């Protein structure tokens, strides 16, 4: 019996959830959608179905016509019944076959076996590979940390900037036309073209304290790069710390731990403070 044996079987199901796993294990999808009579859309991004019985009987009894979306370059699917009992182990005969384009995102190493990047596409949605996690980013009310919240289904709707974390330097991004809407708890901004850097911009880069959100001093923000606008006394320099296992990571203010310099309320370093309000080691100091 397969790992997902008849998990989704119901006459009410017309569209299967996206099957994003690259490799299907032994009997992994066996009988998965057997007798789902109204099922007419399956998107399976597997690139390796060579394991014994990996898709055995998985689409028996589905709708006579439908759409099957496969990964780009995946030519191992067979069409129609594949044994003497007329059982379907591949793509049902009568279904239209489409190819899901794949793009690749390149990530930055944090030196600890993880790779990070932001990702944005204005017009297309994507699903990421099994080794990559997707997160939204939101600045805490006190502006002392950035909270990353996991996107559990690993889909990125068009027009949403996200943070990617992977165990590999390259993430596989597969086009997903069904992915729409705006992600909740997300303050990341992005543009499809280069733009002039707004004030108080922070970007995910590798700086002196590792990969994190740092104040961006470049004249422009490159196209399709996510960024945060963080204004006020708490907006200085942030780096990620432990917490990814829960799906939420805090990014602590490095200067509050190590920097005795004075900063004005716009986050600019001041060598010789005069009359006014300044921030030093995370505390407000008033010079009269």
N, C-alpha and C positions, 0 to 999 in steps of 0.2 A: 504494500500500500504506500502511496506517495506521501511526501511530507505535507502536501496540501490537498490530500484526497477529498474531493467534493466539498472543499471548504466554502466555495462560493455558489454551489449549485442551487439555483432557484429560478423558477419561470419568470420572476420579476426582473431578473438581471438582464440588461441589454448591453451594458458596457462594462468590460472587465477593468479592474484597477491596473495601472501600469506595472508591468513585470520588469523591474530594472536590473535584476541580477545578471551579471555577465556570463556566469557559468551555472548550469542547472545540474545538481547532483543526481546520483542514482535514484530513480523514481521520484525525483523532486517535484514534478508537476503531474505525476500520474493521476489520471481520472479527475483532474482539477475542476474542469467545467463540464464533466459528463452529464448529459441530459439537461443542460441549461438551454431550454428550447428557444428562448428569445434572444440569446446572446448573439450580437452582430458586430461587436468591435473588440478586438484584442490587440494590445500593443505589448510585444515581447521583445526586449532589447538584448536577449541572450546572444552571445557570440560563440558559445560552446554548449552543444546539446548532445555530445558524444557519449555521455554516461548511459549505461544500460537502463532502458525504461524511463529515461528522463522526462519524456512527454507522452508516455503510453496512455492511449485512450482519452487524452485530456480534453478533446473537443468533440467527442461523440455526441450526436443528438442536438447540436446547436442549430441556429437559424441557417436556412439554405443559402442565404446571401449575406454578405457582411464585408468588413474591412479588417485586414490583418496588417499591422505595421511592424516591420522588422528592422533590426539594426543595419546601418549602412555597411555593406561588404559581407553580410551574413548570407551565404549561398547554400547552406546545408539543410534548409527546410525542404521537405517534400510536400507535394500537394495531393490531397485526396486520400482514400483508404490505403493502408499499407500492409494489410494482411488478409488472410482468407475469410476473416469474419467481417471485413469491411470497416474495421476500426480505424479511427483517425489518430495518427501519432504526430502529424505535422500541421499543415494548413488545410482547412476544409476546401474541397472543390466547390467552385462557384463564388468564392470570396475574392475580392479585389486585394491585391498585395501592394503595399506602399513601403517606401524606404524612409527611415528616419535619419536625417543628416546628423553627423557627429562633428562637434568642434572640440578644441582642447584649450583648457585654461592652464597657464603656467603659474606656479605658486612659489613663494619665498620660504626658505628654510629658517626655522628658529634655532637650529643647532641642537635640538633635542629630539629629532626624529619626526617632527611635525612640519607641515608646510601650510602657508597661509596666503590668502589673496582676497580681494573684493571682486565681484562679478556683476555685470549689468548688461542687459540687452533691451533696447527700447521696443523692438517689434516682435520678438519671438520668446516663447517660453522654453525652458529646458529642464531635463531631469539629469541628476549627476550619478556617477558610478558608485559602487558599493564601498569604496575606500574613502569617499569624500563626504563630509558633513556640511550642511547648509545652516547658516544662522542669520537671524535678524539682529540688529544692534540698536540699543536705546541707552541714552545717557541718563543716569540716575538723577533724582530730584536735587540731590546735593552737589551734583556735577563732580563727584569724586571718583566715579567709576562708570564703566560702560558695561551694560548687561547684554550678553549674547544669548538668544533663545533659539533652540534647535527647531528647524523646520522638519518635522518627522517624516514626511513623505518625500523629502529631498527634491522637491520640485521648485522651480524658480519662475513665477509668472512674468510675462513681459512687463517691462517698466518698473521692476523691483531690483534695487541694489541689495546685495547680500554679502556676507562674509563666508568664505570657503576655508575649511580645514581638512587636510588630507594626510595620509601616511605616505603619499607619493608626490613627486614634484610636478606631475601633470595630472589634471583632472579631466575625465571624459565627460563632455556635456552633450546630451542627446536631445535633439529638437522634440518638443512636446506641444503640439498644437492645442491640446485640450487644457493646458495649464493657463488659467486666467485669474484675474482679480488682484487685489493688493494685500500684501502680507501685514499682519497685525504686529504691534510693538516694534515698529521699524522706523528709525529716524535717519537711516542712511539715504543720502542723496547721490545723484549721478546725472550725467548728460551723455548723449550720443555723440557729441562733438566736443572738442577742446573748449574750455571756458576760462575766463579770467578768474583767478583765485579770489573768492569772497573773503571778507574778514573772518577771523576766528575759525579757520578751516583746519581740520585734523584728518589725517589719512593713515590707513594701515600700511606701515612701512617697517623696514628693519633698521632700527637706530642703535644708539649706544647701549640701550638696555634690552635689546632683542626686538622681536616683532611685536608691534603694538601701534596704537593710534598716537601719532606725533603731530605737533604743530607744523603745518605745511607752509614752507617759505617760498615755494616755486611761484613764478609769475602766473602760470596756467595750471589747470587741472586736466590731465589727459582724458580723452574720451573713454567712456565705459568704466571709469574708476569710481568706486564708492567713496564717499567722504562724509564727515560729520561737521556741523556747525556748533561749536561749544563756546558760548560767550560768558563773561563774568569772571569772578575771582577764582573759581575752581578750574578754569580752563587753562591748563598749562601742558603737561606731558603725561601720557598714559601708556602703561605696558600691561600685557596680559599676565595673570597669575593662575594658579591651580583652580580647577572647578569645572573642567569640561565634561567630567563624567556625569554630571547632573544635567548637562545641556545648557548650563549658564556659567559664564566666565566673568570674573570681575577684572577690571583693568585699573590697577592702583596708580596713584599719582606719584611718580618717581621723585619729583623735585621736593615733595613734602617730606620725603625720607632723607634726602641727601643734599639738598640745596639750601644754604643759609642766605642766599641773595634776596634782595627786595624786588617785588614786582608790583606794577600798578594794576588797577582793576581791569585793564585790558590784556593782562598777561605779559606785558613788556617788562624786561629786566631794567631796573633803575640802579645805577652805580652809586649815586649820591642823593638819597631821598631828601626832599624838602617838605614843606607843609602839605599835608594831605593824608589820604588813607592808602596803605600798602599791604601787601601780603608777604609773609615770610614763614616758611615751614608750615604752610597751611593755615596760619593765623593772621587775622587782621591786626595791623599796627597803625596807630594814628600819630602823626607828627604835627604838633601845634606850633 
